[in-house]
Amino acid sequence: MNKRTIELSGHIIDSLTLTKTMGIIMDKGGEFDILDIDVGRKKSDISRAKIEVSAESPELLNSILDELSVLGASIDEIKEVKLVASTKDKVAPEGFYSSSNHTTHIYYKGNWMLVEEIEMDCLVVVDEDIPRAYVKPIADVKAGDMIVVGLDGVRVTPPHRSRDEQQVFEFMNSEVSSEKPLMNLINGIAKEMKEIKAKGGKIGIVGGPAIVHTGSGKYLAALVREGYIDVIMAGNALATHDIESNLFGTSLGIEVETGKIVAHGHTHHMRAINRINQSGSIQHAVEDGTLTGGIMYECIKNDVPYVLAGSIRDDGPLPDVITDTVEAQKLMRKYAQEVDMVIMIATMLHSIATGNLLPSRVKSICVDINPSTVTKLSDRGSAQVVGIVTDIGTFLPLLYNAIHEE
C-alpha cells in the first residue's frame, strides 16, 4: 500500500470537512486511519486531525490527495514546493497543481508564500526573481514559466463555517431551497452591502435581462447612481433590453410598466441596437442625448465599469459587447479580484462563469427563480455562494428598500 499522512485544521467538524474527507477517501477506493484528533471545545477553538491515507497505487493516492487538497488537507510532511519550467506556450508540465478558489500558500525556500490572484482551475506560477507566486490560466502560460507540480509544499485554507449564530454569509450555508426566510436573507444582504461600502469595499452585479423584463431595472439603476454598485458583468441582452426600455418603454416588445403587448414591439430591441450603433457606443449615446436613463446610462454617468460578454446567440450585438470570449474573461477576471461581494441575478451562464473566477473569500449571492442555477454553481466549486430562489421582480425592490431603511 502507498501511504501519505495529511493534516486538517480549522472548524473541521462544524463545516463537515472531516466527514467529507473520509467520504472522498472511501468513495475513491482508498483507506484511512485517524492517527490523532484534537477537537476544539470552545467557539474560538479550532480542531485538528492527522490522518494516514492509503491506496493501492501511487496514481490513486495522488488522485485522492488532489481532491482532498480542495478541502484544505495538507501533506503532514512539509517539503519544498516542486517547480518545473513550461517548455511551450499554453502547455504545463505533467502533474501540474490545479488551483482551487481558496486561499493558498506554497512552501518556497523555507517560507510559506501566499498565492496571489487565486482562482479555481488555474496553474500556480512562481516568479523567482521577486519572488512572487500567482495563478495563471493555462491559455496564458508561457514557455519558461516556473509552475508548481504536485501537492508537496501546497497548503489550502478554505473558509470555515462560523461556530457563532448562523449568519447569512457562511461557508456551505445550506441546501438550495425556496423556503428560506426571504426577508431575513435580504435584510442580511442589505446590511452587508452597507458595511462593505462604509469600509470602502466594492460590490459587483452579474445580471441577466430578466432584471429589465420584470420591471426591476430602475432599482438596479438607482443602486448604481447611489454608489452601491462598482462593476456590472453581463451580456448583450441586459444592456440591449435596458436601452430598449428607456427608448421605447418596452422589454422584448412588452410594456415594462403595464405588461401590455405593443404592436411591432418585437422589433424594438433591434431598433435600440441600431440607435446605439448610430451613436457609435453606449457612452456616445449618453453624450449625444440618445440615451437618457437606465442601468447603462447610470454606469456611464457615474463612471461604473461594465463588461458585456458576447455569445453566439446575440442580436446585433451592441458595439460595447466584447465578442472575443477570452478577452471578456480576462476583463472579468480583473474585476473578480477587486470586489468584496458579488450578487448574481437571473443569468445561469454568466453566474457560473463569474463563480469560476471568484476567490472563495468574496461574499457571493445567486438569485434565480430556478434552483438549478444555484446548484450548478455549487457543483462547479463555488460552494461559498448563498442561494436565493425567488422572482427577480420581488428581490430587487425589496433589497433596495432594505438598504434605505434606517
C-alpha positions, 0 to 999 in steps of 0.5 A: 500500500502507498501511504501519505499522512495529511493534516486538517485544521480549522472548524473541521467538524462544524463545516463537515470537512472531516466527514467529507474527507473520509467520504472522498477517501472511501468513495475513491477506493482508498483507506484511512486511519485517524492517527490523532484528533484534537477537537476544539471545545470552545467557539474560538477553538479550532480542531485538528486531525492527522490522518494516514491515507492509503491506496493501492497505487501511487496514481490513486493516492495522488488522485485522492490527495488532489481532491482532498487538497480542495478541502484544505488537507495538507501533506503532514510532511512539509517539503519544498514546493516542486517547480518545473519550467513550461517548455511551450506556450499554453502547455504545463508540465505533467502533474501540474497543481490545479488551483482551487478558489481558496486561499493558498500558500506554497512552501518556497525556500523555507517560507510559506508564500501566499498565492496571489490572484487565486482562482479555481482551475488555474496553474500556480506560477512562481516568479523567482526573481521577486519572488512572487507566486500567482495563478495563471490560466493555462491559455496564458502560460508561457514557455519558461514559466516556473509552475508548481507540480504536485501537492508537496509544499501546497497548503489550502485554507478554505473558509470555515463555517462560523461556530457563532449564530448562523449568519447569512454569509457562511461557508456551505450555508445550506441546501438550495431551497425556496423556503428560506426566510426571504426577508431575513436573507435580504435584510442580511444582504442589505446590511452587508452591502452597507458595511462593505461600502462604509469600509470602502469595499466594492460590490459587483452585479452579474445580471441577466435581462430578466432584471429589465423584463420584470420591471426591476431595472430602475432599482438596479439603476438607482443602486448604481447612481447611489454608489452601491454598485462598482462593476456590472458583468453581463451580456448583450441582452441586459444592456440591449433590453435596458436601452430598449426600455428607456427608448421605447418603454418596452422589454422584448416588445412588452410594456415594462410598466403595464405588461401590455403587448405593443404592436411591432414591439418585437422589433424594438430591441433591434431598433435600440441596437441600431440607435446605439450603433448610430451613436457609435457606443453606449457612452456616445449615446449618453453624450449625444442625448440618445440615451437618457436613463437606465442601468447603462446610462447610470454606469456611464454617468457615474463612471461604473465599469461594465463588461458585456460578454458576447455569445453566439446567440446575440442580436446585433450585438451592441458595439460595447459587447466584447465578442472575443470570449477570452478577452471578456474573461480576462476583463472579468477576471480583473474585476473578480479580484477587486470586489468584496461581494458579488450578487448574481441575478437571473443569468445561469451562464454568466453566474457560473462563469463569474463563480469560476473566477471568484476567490472563495473569500468574496461574499457571493449571492445567486438569485434565480427563480430556478434552483438549478442555477444555484446548484450548478454553481455549487457543483462547479466549486463555488460552494461559498455562494448563498442561494436565493430562489425567488422572482427577480421582480420581488428581490430587487425592490425589496433589497433596495428598500432594505438598504434605505431603511434606517 
